[in-house]
Amino acid sequence: MGLIRPAEDTARPVSRLTWLNWAGLKGGETLFRRCEDNVCSSGAKGMTGAAAAAGGLMTSSPLVAWPRAAAGSRGGRCAARASAFHPDVSRAVESLQEEFREVDRALALNSARVSAAYRAAHVAPHHFGGSTGYGHDDGGGREALDSVFAQIVGAEAAIVRPQFFSGTHAIACALFALLRPGHELLAVAGPPYDTLEEVIGIRGSANVGSLKDFGVAYREVPQMVALIGMLLQMLSDQRLDAPSYNGLVMQNPNCMVMVDNCYGEFVETSEPPMVGADLIAGSLIKNPGGTVAPCGGYVAGKKDLVAAAAARLSAPGLGVEFGSTPGHVMRALFQGLFLAPQMVGEAVKGGMLIAEVMSVKGYRVQPLPRVPRHDIVQAVELGNRERLVAFCEVVQQTCPVGSFIKPTAGETPGYASEVIFADGTFIDGSTSELSCDGPLRDPYAVFCQGGTHWTQWALVLSDNPSNHKDK
């Protein structure tokens, strides 16, 4: 069995930003426009301190100049133009316009697929009623949501439930449902995420119920990523820009392919079941929750395998027929899934911007700038503890919730080392919202994800001291 996450191309050198002319902030200058009697003129002035105040501008930071509305002024009578972004960030945004348009193209295709699934399932208000107790009388919402999700990802079946409390939980249910004593788990795209190490039995105490405790062997075979790429070129029935997992099955017909799909949903125009994966699993407080879902996870794929995972979540014999969901949660799951393509598109743009700006500053980034992306996570190697902490502090300060809180590194269940998080989010732990985290170990990489609009990351980059390599 293979546990797969699409890999990025690490062989390409870090690209450099093409510097374009930009009519905006330059150094300490402020672009302004003054309108008098419908005659407009524009120019640049360097204004600081009392001079700025006298001119009607508030300079809250060296990077931002905000217009101050004159007392009694009316809209349209006088307008001031200012940029919220550092000049380097603005240049990067301008240089990425073609890439942003390509993201919007994928967003439109994904949104069309999602809309079609909702129409096919005849989603109606009564599906949002929710249920209590055993969840027997939920008005059909549970079945409708499963059907919508399965059609969107191209799977035979799906189970979408608030009872999955994390992506790791959903993945663990799927793994334990599929693997039996004597089976072998192959990780074909490098080591798994920290929180899966104790599920597999790579790390942690014995006899807590890991796969290793139940006699399941484990191997990592990173070189198979290259093999998948070569096989992809030979598969005439698959698009060349989509990953294919059929190559693994060609090598071993008894191999089942499972994909940890966390952060990957809606980034591309196809999902793993469409190109041969047997099972996928993920979290609803990541991509498919659209920043609205308050909790939950999913498993989707072959019908019999989904049923086995559902039995692991509940109990053998109960399957998908049990489990209550409050009405406000059910509505949020439907709404979040509908909004997900748009939220993911903005997060992808934010990741592109981070890669572009930080690589120009001399940091190693993964994925590299301007390469195809398979998930919304953007990693930046900051090189030391101080830069990592400083980066997370600025992200937290930019968040709408808890902006006054100072992130502190500490031990977190499931992680092998100290971790620092910045996640001032409306949904606790929602990494589809503006957030980042990083383990306090070499190479001190920060993992950035989420954001309901790319401008949120532009603001972070404009204020972040980690932008300066010499600090």
For each residue, the residues with C-beta under 8 A, 3 or more apart:
1: 178 179 183 184 185 186 255 256 257 258
2: 186 187 188 224 245 248 255 256 257 258
3: 175 185 186 187 188 192 258 259 260
4: 188 189 245 257 258 259 260 272 277
5: 189 190 259 260 264 374 375
6: 189 243 264 374 375
7: 189 190 225 374
8: 366 367 368 371 373 374
9: 12 367 368 371
10: 366 368
11:
12: 9 15 368 371
13:
14: 359 364 365 368 369
15: 12 359 368 369 370
16: 359 360
17: 91 92 95 356 357 359 360 369
18: 95
19: 91
20: 91 94 95
21:
22: 87 90 91 94
23: 31
24: 31 83 87 90
25: 29 30 31 63 65 82 83 85 86 87 90
26: 29 44 87
27: 46 87
28: 46 48 62
29: 25 26 44 45 46
30: 25 44 45 46 47 57 65 82
31: 23 24 25 42 44 81 82 83
32: 42 43 44 45 57 80 81 82
33: 40 41 42 79 80 81
34: 40 41 42 78 80
35: 38 39 40 76 77 78 79
36: 39 78
37:
38: 35
39: 35 36
40: 33 34 35
41: 33 34
42: 31 32 33 34 81
43: 32
44: 26 29 30 31 32
45: 29 30 32 55
46: 27 28 29 30
47: 30 51 52 55 57 59 65
48: 28 51 52 59
49: 52 53 59
50: 53 54
51: 47 48 54 55
52: 47 48 49 55 57 58 59 65
53: 49 50 56 57 58
54: 50 51
55: 45 47 51 52
56: 53 67 68 70 80
57: 30 32 47 52 53 65 66 67 68 80 82
58: 52 53 65 66 67 68
59: 47 48 49 52 62 64 65 66
60: 64 66
61: 64 463
62: 28 59
63: 25 85 86 462 463
64: 59 60 61 82 83 84 462
65: 25 30 47 52 57 58 59 82
66: 57 58 59 60 82
67: 56 57 58 79 80 81 82
68: 56 57 58
69: 73
70: 56 73 78
71:
72:
73: 69 70 77 78
74: 77
75:
76: 35 79
77: 35 73 74
78: 34 35 36 70 73
79: 33 35 67 76
80: 32 33 34 56 57 67
81: 31 32 33 42 67
82: 25 30 31 32 57 64 65 66 67
83: 24 25 31 64 87 90
84: 64 455 458 459 462
85: 25 63 89 90 93 458 459 461 462
86: 25 63 89 90 461 462 463 467
87: 22 24 25 26 27 83 90 91
88: 91 92 357 360 461 467
89: 85 86 92 93 353 357 458 461 462
90: 22 24 25 83 85 86 87 93 94
91: 17 19 20 22 87 88 94 95
92: 17 88 89 95 96 353 356 357 360
93: 85 89 90 96 97 353 458
94: 20 22 90 91 97
95: 17 18 20 91 92 356
96: 92 93 99 100 349 352 353 356
97: 93 94 100 101
98: 101 102
99: 96 102 103 349 352 370
100: 96 97 103 104 349 352 454
101: 97 98 104 105
102: 98 99 105 106
103: 99 100 106 107 345 348 349 352
104: 100 101 107 108 345
105: 101 102 108 109
106: 102 103 109 110 267 268 269 345
107: 103 104 110 111 266 341 342 344 345
108: 104 105 111 112
109: 105 106 112 113 269
110: 106 107 113 114 266 269 341 344
111: 107 108 114 115 341 342
112: 108 109 115 116
113: 109 110 116 117 152
114: 110 111 117 118 152 337 338 340 341
115: 111 112 118 119 338
116: 112 113 119 120 151
117: 113 114 120 121 147 148 149 151 152
118: 114 115 121 123 148 338
119: 115 116 122 123
120: 116 117 147 148 151
121: 117 118 144 147 148 151
122: 119 144
123: 118 119 127 144 148 334
124: 127
125: 128
126: 129 139 140 141
127: 123 124 139 140 141 144 145 330 334
128: 125 141 327 330 331 334
129: 126 138 139 141 327 330
130: 138 139 141 324 325 326 327 328 329 330 331
131: 135 136 137 138 139 141 142 324 325
132: 135 324 326
133: 136 324
134: 322 323 324
135: 131 132 138 142 322 323 324 325
136: 131 133 321 322
137: 131
138: 129 130 131 135 141 142 324 325 330
139: 126 127 129 130 131
140: 126 127 143 144
141: 126 127 128 129 130 131 138 144 145 325 330 334
142: 131 135 138 145 146 161 320 323 325 330
143: 140 146 147
144: 121 122 123 127 140 141 147 148
145: 127 141 142 148 149 160 330 333 334 337
146: 142 143 149 150 157 158 159 160 320
147: 117 120 121 143 144 150 151 158
148: 117 118 120 121 123 144 145 151 152 334 337
149: 117 145 146 152 153 155 158 160 288 298 300 337
150: 146 147 153 155 156 157 158 300
151: 116 117 120 121 147 148 154
152: 113 114 117 148 149 271 337
153: 149 150 158 265 271 272 273 274 280 300
154: 151 270 271 273 274
155: 149 150 158 271 273 280 300 301 302 306
156: 150 273 301 302 303 306
157: 146 150 300 301 302 303 306 307
158: 146 147 149 150 153 155 298 299 300 301 306
159: 146 298 299 300 306 309 310 313 320
160: 145 146 149 284 296 297 298 333
161: 142 164 296 297 298 313 323 325
162: 284 294 295 296 325 329 333
163: 296 313 314 323
164: 161 167 169 170 173 283 284 296 297 298 313
165: 169 295 296 297
166: 169 170 195 283 297
167: 164 170 171 260 262 281 282 283 286 297
168: 171 172 193 195 196 199 414
169: 164 165 166 172 173 297
170: 164 166 167 173 174 281 282 283 297 298 299
171: 167 168 174 175 196 199 260 262 281 282
172: 168 169 175 176 196 199
173: 164 169 170 176 177 281 299 309 312 313
174: 170 171 177 178 258 279 281 299 305 309 312
175: 3 171 172 178 179 185 199 200 211 258
176: 172 173 179 211 214 312
177: 173 174 305 308 309 311 312
178: 1 174 175 183 256 258 279 305 308 309
179: 1 175 176 183 185 211 214 216
180: 183 214 216
181: 214 215 216
182: 215 216
183: 1 178 179 180 216 217
184: 1 216 217 218 219
185: 1 3 175 179 200 211 216 217 218 219
186: 1 2 3 219 220 221 224 255
187: 2 3 190 191 192 218 219 220 221
188: 2 3 4 221 222 224 225 228 248
189: 4 5 6 7 222 224 225
190: 5 7 187 220 222 225
191: 187 220
192: 3 187 196 197 200 202 260
193: 168 196 197 260 262
194: 197 414 415 416 439
195: 166 168 198 199 414 415
196: 168 171 172 192 193 199 200 260
197: 192 193 194 200 202 203 204 416
198: 195 201 202 203 204 208 210 414
199: 168 171 172 175 195 196 210 211
200: 175 185 192 196 197 210 211 212 216 218
201: 198 204 206 210 211 212 213 216 218
202: 192 197 198 212 218
203: 197 198 416
204: 197 198 201 208 210
205: 208
206: 201 210 212 213
207: 213
208: 198 204 205 213
209: 213 214
210: 198 199 200 201 204 206 213 214
211: 175 176 179 185 199 200 201 214 216 218
212: 200 201 202 206 215 216 218
213: 201 206 207 208 209 210
214: 176 179 180 181 209 210 211
215: 181 182 212
216: 179 180 181 182 183 184 185 200 201 211 212
217: 183 184 185
218: 184 185 187 200 201 202 211 212
219: 184 185 186 187
220: 186 187 190 191
221: 186 187 188 224
222: 188 189 190 225
223: 226 227
224: 2 186 188 189 221 227 228 248
225: 7 188 189 190 222 228 229
226: 223 229 230
227: 223 224 230 231 247
228: 188 224 225 231 232 243 244 245 247 248
229: 225 226 232 233
230: 226 227 233 234
231: 227 228 234 235 244 246 247 250
232: 228 229 235 238 240 242 243 244 247
233: 229 230 240
234: 230 231
235: 231 232 238 244 246 247
236:
237:
238: 232 235 242 244 246 275
239: 242 270
240: 232 233
241: 268 372
242: 232 238 239 268 269 270 274 275
243: 6 228 232 272 275 374
244: 228 231 232 235 238 247 275 276
245: 2 4 228 248 249 257 259 272 275 276 277
246: 231 235 238 249 250 275 276
247: 227 228 231 232 235 244 250 251
248: 2 188 224 228 245 251 252 255 257
249: 245 246 252 253 255 257 276
250: 231 246 247
251: 247 248 255
252: 248 249 255
253: 249
254:
255: 1 2 186 248 249 251 252
256: 1 2 178 278 279 305
257: 1 2 4 245 248 249 272 276 277 278 279
258: 1 2 3 4 174 175 178 277 278 279 280 281 301
259: 3 4 5 245 264 272 277 279 280 281
260: 3 4 5 167 171 192 193 196 280 281 282
261: 264 265 271 272 280 281 282
262: 167 171 193 281 282 283 286 287 375
263: 267 282 286 287 375 376 377 431 449
264: 5 6 259 261 267 268 272 282 287 374 375
265: 153 261 271 282 286 287 288 340 344
266: 107 110 287 288 340 341 344 345
267: 106 263 264 287 344 348 373 374 375 376
268: 106 241 242 264 271 373 374
269: 106 109 110 242
270: 154 239 242 274 275
271: 152 153 154 155 261 265 268 274 280
272: 4 153 243 245 257 259 261 264 275 276 277 280
273: 153 154 155 156 276 277 278 280 300 301
274: 153 154 242 270 271
275: 238 242 243 244 245 246 270 272
276: 244 245 246 249 257 272 273
277: 4 245 257 258 259 272 273 280 301
278: 256 257 258 273 301 302 305
279: 174 178 256 257 258 259 299 300 301 302 305 306 309
280: 153 155 258 259 260 261 271 272 273 277 299 300 301
281: 167 170 171 173 174 258 259 260 261 262 297 298 299 300 309
282: 167 170 171 260 261 262 263 264 265 286 287 288 297 298
283: 164 166 167 170 262 286 289 296 297
284: 160 162 164 288 289 293 295 296 297 298 333 336
285: 289 293 294 295 296 427 429 430 431 432
286: 167 262 263 265 282 283 289 430 431 432 449
287: 262 263 264 265 266 267 282 290 340 343 344 347 376 432
288: 149 265 266 282 284 293 298 336 337 340
289: 283 284 285 286 292 293 296 333 336 337 340 427 430 432
290: 287 293 335 336 337 338 339 340 342 343 432
291: 336 339 343 426 427 430 432 433 450 452
292: 289 332 335 336 339
293: 284 285 288 289 290 296 332 333 336 337 427
294: 162 285 329 332 427
295: 162 165 284 285 329 427
296: 160 161 162 163 164 165 283 284 285 289 293 329 333
297: 160 161 164 165 166 167 169 170 281 282 283 284
298: 149 158 159 160 161 164 170 281 282 284 288
299: 158 159 170 173 174 279 280 281 306 309 310
300: 149 150 153 155 157 158 159 273 279 280 281 306
301: 155 156 157 158 258 273 277 278 279 280 305 306
302: 155 156 157 278 279 305 306
303: 156 157 306 307
304: 307 308
305: 174 177 178 256 278 279 301 302 308 309
306: 155 156 157 158 159 279 299 300 301 302 303 309 310 320
307: 157 303 304 310 311 319 320
308: 177 178 304 305 311 312
309: 159 173 174 177 178 279 281 299 305 306 312 313
310: 159 299 306 307 313 314 318 319 320
311: 177 307 308 314 315 316 317 318 319
312: 173 174 176 177 308 309
313: 159 161 163 164 173 309 310
314: 163 310 311 318 319 322 323
315: 311 318
316: 311
317: 311
318: 310 311 314 315 321 322
319: 307 310 311 314 322
320: 142 146 159 306 307 310
321: 136 318
322: 134 135 136 314 318 319
323: 134 135 142 161 163 314
324: 130 131 132 133 134 135 138
325: 130 131 135 138 141 142 161 162 329 330 333
326: 130 132 329 330
327: 128 129 130 330 331
328: 130 331 332
329: 130 162 294 295 296 325 326 332 333
330: 127 128 129 130 138 141 142 145 325 326 327 333 334
331: 128 130 327 328 334 335
332: 292 293 294 328 329 335 336
333: 145 160 162 284 289 293 296 325 329 330 336 337
334: 123 127 128 141 145 148 330 331 337 338
335: 290 292 331 332 338 339
336: 284 288 289 290 291 292 293 332 333 339 340
337: 114 145 148 149 152 288 289 290 293 333 334 340
338: 114 115 118 290 334 335
339: 290 291 292 335 336 342 343
340: 114 265 266 287 288 289 290 336 337 343 344
341: 107 110 111 114 266 344 345
342: 107 111 290 339 345 346
343: 287 290 291 339 340 346 347 432 452
344: 107 110 265 266 267 287 340 341 347 348 376 432
345: 103 104 106 107 266 341 342 348 349
346: 342 343 349 350 451 452 453 454
347: 287 343 344 350 351 376 432 449 450 451
348: 103 267 344 345 351 352 373 376
349: 96 99 100 103 345 346 352 353 454
350: 346 347 353 354 378 448 450 451 453 454 456 457 458
351: 347 348 354 355 367 373 376 377 378 448 449 457
352: 96 99 100 103 348 349 355 356 369 370 373 378 454
353: 89 92 93 96 349 350 356 357 454 457 458 461
354: 350 351 357 358 365 378 380 448 457 461
355: 351 352 358 359 365 367 368 369 370 378 380
356: 17 92 95 96 352 353 359 360 369 370
357: 17 88 89 92 353 354 360 361 461 467
358: 354 355 361 363 365 380 461 467
359: 14 15 16 17 355 356 362 363 364 365 368 369
360: 16 17 88 92 356 357
361: 357 358 467 468 469
362: 359 469
363: 358 359 380 381 382 383 469
364: 14 359 380 381 443
365: 14 354 355 358 359 368 369 378 379 380 381
366: 8 10 378 379 381 445
367: 8 9 351 355 371 373 378
368: 8 9 10 12 14 15 355 359 365 371
369: 14 15 17 352 355 356 359 365
370: 15 99 352 355 356
371: 8 9 12 367 368
372: 241
373: 8 267 268 348 351 352 367 376
374: 5 6 7 8 243 264 267 268
375: 5 6 262 263 264 267
376: 263 267 287 344 347 348 351 373 432 449 450
377: 263 351 447 448 449
378: 350 351 352 354 355 365 366 367 447 448 449
379: 365 366 445 446 447 448
380: 354 355 358 363 364 365 391 445 446 448
381: 363 364 365 366 443 444 445
382: 363 387 388 391 438 443 444 445 446 466
383: 363 387 443 444
384: 387 388 444
385: 388 389 440 444
386: 389 390 471
387: 382 383 384 390 391 444 465 466 471
388: 382 384 385 391 392 420 438 440 444 445 446 466
389: 385 386 392 393 407 409 420
390: 386 387 393 394 464 465 466 471
391: 380 382 387 388 394 395 436 438 446 464 466
392: 388 389 395 396 407 420 421 422 436 437 438 446
393: 389 390 396 397 406 407 422
394: 390 391 397 398 460 463 464 465 466
395: 391 392 398 399 422 434 435 436 448 460 464
396: 392 393 399 402 403 405 406 407 422 423 424
397: 393 394 403 463
398: 394 395 403 424 434 456 459 460 463
399: 395 396 402 403 422 423 424 425 433 434 435
400: 403 424 426
401: 424 425 426
402: 396 399 405 424
403: 396 397 398 399 400 424
404:
405: 396 402 424
406: 393 396
407: 389 392 393 396 420 421 422
408: 420
409: 389 418 419 420 440
410: 418 419 420
411: 415 418 419
412: 415 419 421
413:
414: 168 194 195 198
415: 194 195 411 412 418 419 439
416: 194 197 203 439
417: 439 440 441
418: 409 410 411 415 439 440 441
419: 409 410 411 412 415 437 438 439 440
420: 388 389 392 407 408 409 410 437 438 440
421: 392 407 412 435 436 437
422: 392 393 395 396 399 407 435 436 437
423: 396 399 429 430 431 433 435 436 437
424: 396 398 399 400 401 402 403 405 434
425: 399 401 428 429 430 433 434 435 450
426: 291 400 401 430 433
427: 285 289 291 293 294 295 430 433
428: 425
429: 285 423 425
430: 285 286 289 291 423 425 426 427 433 435 450
431: 263 285 286 423 435 449 450
432: 285 286 287 289 290 291 343 344 347 376 449 450
433: 291 399 423 425 426 427 430 450 451 452
434: 395 398 399 424 425 450 451 452 456 457 460
435: 395 399 421 422 423 425 430 431 448 449 450
436: 391 392 395 421 422 423 446 447 448 449
437: 392 419 420 421 422 423 446 447
438: 382 388 391 392 419 420 444 445 446 447
439: 194 415 416 417 418 419 445
440: 385 388 409 417 418 419 420 444
441: 417 418 444
442:
443: 364 381 382 383
444: 381 382 383 384 385 387 388 438 440 441
445: 366 379 380 381 382 388 438 439
446: 379 380 382 388 391 392 436 437 438
447: 377 378 379 436 437 438
448: 350 351 354 377 378 379 380 395 435 436 457
449: 263 286 347 351 376 377 378 431 432 435 436
450: 291 347 350 376 425 430 431 432 433 434 435
451: 346 347 350 433 434 454 456 457
452: 291 343 346 433 434 456
453: 346 350 456
454: 100 346 349 350 352 353 451 457 458
455: 84 458 459
456: 350 398 434 451 452 453 459 460
457: 350 351 353 354 434 448 451 454 460 461
458: 84 85 89 93 350 353 454 455 461 462
459: 84 85 398 455 456 462 463
460: 394 395 398 434 456 457 463 464
461: 85 86 88 89 353 354 357 358 457 458 464 467
462: 63 64 84 85 86 89 458 459
463: 61 63 86 394 397 398 459 460
464: 390 391 394 395 460 461 467
465: 387 390 394 468 471
466: 382 387 388 390 391 394 471
467: 86 88 357 358 361 461 464
468: 361 465 471
469: 361 362 363
470:
471: 386 387 390 465 466 468
